[in-house]
Amino acid sequence: MAVKKNMDLKKCPMPSQDPMVRNRNFDEVALGYTLEMAVGEARRCLSCPKKPCVSACPVQIDIPAFIERVANEDIEGAYAILSASSALPAVCGRVCPQESQCEGKCVRGVKGESVAIGRLERFVADWHREHSGQLPVKPAQNGHKVAVIGAGPSGLTCAGDLAKLGYAVTVFEALHVAGGVLVYGIPEFRLPKEIVRREIEGLKAMGVEILTNMVIGKVLTIDELFEDMGYEAVYIASGAGLPRFMGIPGESLKGVYSANEYLTRINLMKAYREGSKTPIMKSRCVAVVGGGNVAMDAARSAKRLGADEVYIVYRRGMAELPARAEEVEHAIEEGIIFKTLTNPTQVLGDENGFVRGMTCVEMELGEPDSSGRRRPVVKEGSEFTLDVDTMIMSIGTSPNPLIRSTTPGLETNRWGCIVTNGDDGLTSREGVYAGGDAVTGAATVILAMGAGKNAAKAIDAYIKSK
Amino acid sequence: MFEILLKQRLNPTVTKMVIHAPFVARKAEPGQFIIFRAHEDSERVPLTIADYDREAGTVTIIYQIVGGSTMELNAMEAGESLCDFVGPLGVATHTEGLRKVAVVGGGVGCAIAYPVTKKLHDLGCEVHAIVGFRNADLVILEEEFAAASDKLFLMTDDGSRGEKGLVTAALEKLILEGNQYDEVIAIGPLVMMKFVSLLTKKYGVRTTVSMNPIMIDGTGMCGGCRLTVGGETKFACVDGPDFDGHLVDFDEAIKRASMYAEFERHAREAACNLMNREVQ
């Protein structure tokens, strides 16, 4: 059915909580499109023949096809297309960096703004959850067993894809709840945990078994999964690992957190709730060191916990911030202060060992380094002190040693990341595949999901070829 | 769910529980720890493993009631189940090739010192156990230590049981008497481990301490349990909990341990009030 195209140059704006209201609560920031908005926005898609958006999607969703269903008000039809490619559409619609993926390639973006693909994806997934709520059915079993290590986005995607093919999949999760970074890292205001829980319910309905409190490498080794428990292949998606610190004086003072710890206390352990049993500092002034999505999450969480001033301290410039554009915009709207081209040199403590400030230097951008980004260099004589009582280090992670240290023959690189042969995630061990942050180091949810998807395909081919 | 099979009060503030946790029991070794959550909304709390029985599929924990979480645990009885119980976590205590060892335990730390004492004893190592408590009422595991060591030295701060004095005094005396230890293993309050390490450094005796900093996930993710060891940042959950006592920055660890002292005080009061109300 041909529908009239909407030639508006701009995306339909996302209804959102007012910034000065939302920076005091943990409710979701973006409120979601109405059906009318979604249909109107879907009609901006030109259904162009080359589909550049699809090739830019790590899980290859047939984007024009699902958008066309939305334009025709067939939301369940759109959901069927999304769920064929993505195990977690309600999650991706919220946390994918669309501007550098699907939307970045959209032809509507040449003159004006791209189609709001992410917002439409979210709308469809939410609509399905709210109106249909029908859980998927368990496919016919093929009699083969696969173990997945880690119930984060990569592991869940791999598990979902294998379950659809009829495999009996067991996901081993170290924490007491499934979801990985979706539950311990990304805050409630960006990704409500109820949504994660519902997506995981869907996987369970497909027959995926999730065992919590199972730290692979400790309670069971990879070899035991094969030999004692009869799994025919293993997918390692154990995540990014331990936080890095800068190595500057004062990092052990009370009030210095890693972003992982800060966010875990808030998200996984619900420290933001009144009466929570998990403590968190009641901060007045907070500096978050780093410029990625995790840094934005930590800064915006600190603001919501009642801090007066929250700074992002980043050694390069605004243009170099690795965070999604939308997260940076939201942070600015909520009153987060960006101290870019600034680098901490020391954390200062009071007589009781609590943080009372930090000294920083100003930076300027010099020649490009090996990453192609301009290297920040210290501006002479620029040292100054920032008045803070909490510092949150968000400068990346190094891989968790538990699996590599207990899996003979599993090749890792000099940083400790698991080495794979390329797209399909095969490691140096037969039948052992890996993906997500355990392989790439800290990256995005959708890249981890893409890796899980590719590994599922490869595992299926491997087991069928045996 | 992880059933409490046995609950036994060892002294007014220290309790032993035997938990049904077959996966943990299968691999547990002295020096490793578990993380438990009593209920769905509880904190994750690390406790070092006090004993295990692989065949029965049980793990023993011994805890001191210090804050809201341990009070919550202590309110549970045999037959009830813990919501979560994960482990064994951390690296097991190194015991191979040791011929003569002094194990120094302080207070509830003796609960952790006991399994390594037993293991060393079973391996044929000569073990001198020095255990210290504030007073006679707080003594735990005396018979167990006596059975698992070649010599047991029981110390109390007030002399109400055993010899009066600190564990460091007993250890120094043994060293001065000519006992040559391959290693000293010290497990107890941070201050005790600090002073044992200072002492053994003076005499050049290698020393292992078991650190128990504040932790959340305990699996190598949050970084809350970081310590400075030999000038480097180490994580107790995956690099430890055992470290070289001569390299640990104890003063920093002591400061960090008090980070939530105020919050804990409130939590403890809240838990007490809740229990008082229930009693009324």
Boltz contact constraints between the chains, C-beta under 6 A:
constraints:
  - contact:
      token1: [A, 174]
      token2: [B, 219]
      max_distance: 6.0
  - contact:
      token1: [A, 176]
      token2: [B, 84]
      max_distance: 6.0
  - contact:
      token1: [A, 213]
      token2: [B, 84]
      max_distance: 6.0
  - contact:
      token1: [A, 213]
      token2: [B, 86]
      max_distance: 6.0
  - contact:
      token1: [A, 215]
      token2: [B, 219]
      max_distance: 6.0
  - contact:
      token1: [A, 218]
      token2: [B, 89]
      max_distance: 6.0
  - contact:
      token1: [A, 219]
      token2: [B, 23]
      max_distance: 6.0
  - contact:
      token1: [A, 242]
      token2: [B, 220]
      max_distance: 6.0
  - contact:
      token1: [A, 242]
      token2: [B, 223]
      max_distance: 6.0
  - contact:
      token1: [A, 242]
      token2: [B, 235]
      max_distance: 6.0
  - contact:
      token1: [A, 243]
      token2: [B, 223]
      max_distance: 6.0
  - contact:
      token1: [A, 245]
      token2: [B, 233]
      max_distance: 6.0
  - contact:
      token1: [A, 252]
      token2: [B, 252]
      max_distance: 6.0
  - contact:
      token1: [A, 254]
      token2: [B, 259]
      max_distance: 6.0
  - contact:
      token1: [A, 258]
      token2: [B, 223]
      max_distance: 6.0
  - contact:
      token1: [A, 260]
      token2: [B, 221]
      max_distance: 6.0
  - contact:
      token1: [A, 260]
      token2: [B, 222]
      max_distance: 6.0
  - contact:
      token1: [A, 260]
      token2: [B, 223]
      max_distance: 6.0
  - contact:
      token1: [A, 261]
      token2: [B, 222]
      max_distance: 6.0
  - contact:
      token1: [A, 261]
      token2: [B, 223]
      max_distance: 6.0
  - contact:
      token1: [A, 261]
      token2: [B, 224]
      max_distance: 6.0
  - contact:
      token1: [A, 264]
      token2: [B, 216]
      max_distance: 6.0
  - contact:
      token1: [A, 264]
      token2: [B, 222]
      max_distance: 6.0
  - contact:
      token1: [A, 277]
      token2: [B, 43]
      max_distance: 6.0
  - contact:
      token1: [A, 278]
      token2: [B, 43]
      max_distance: 6.0
  - contact:
      token1: [A, 279]
      token2: [B, 260]
      max_distance: 6.0
  - contact:
      token1: [A, 279]
      token2: [B, 263]
      max_distance: 6.0
  - contact:
      token1: [A, 353]
      token2: [B, 255]
      max_distance: 6.0
  - contact:
      token1: [A, 400]
      token2: [B, 220]
      max_distance: 6.0
  - contact:
      token1: [A, 401]
      token2: [B, 238]
      max_distance: 6.0
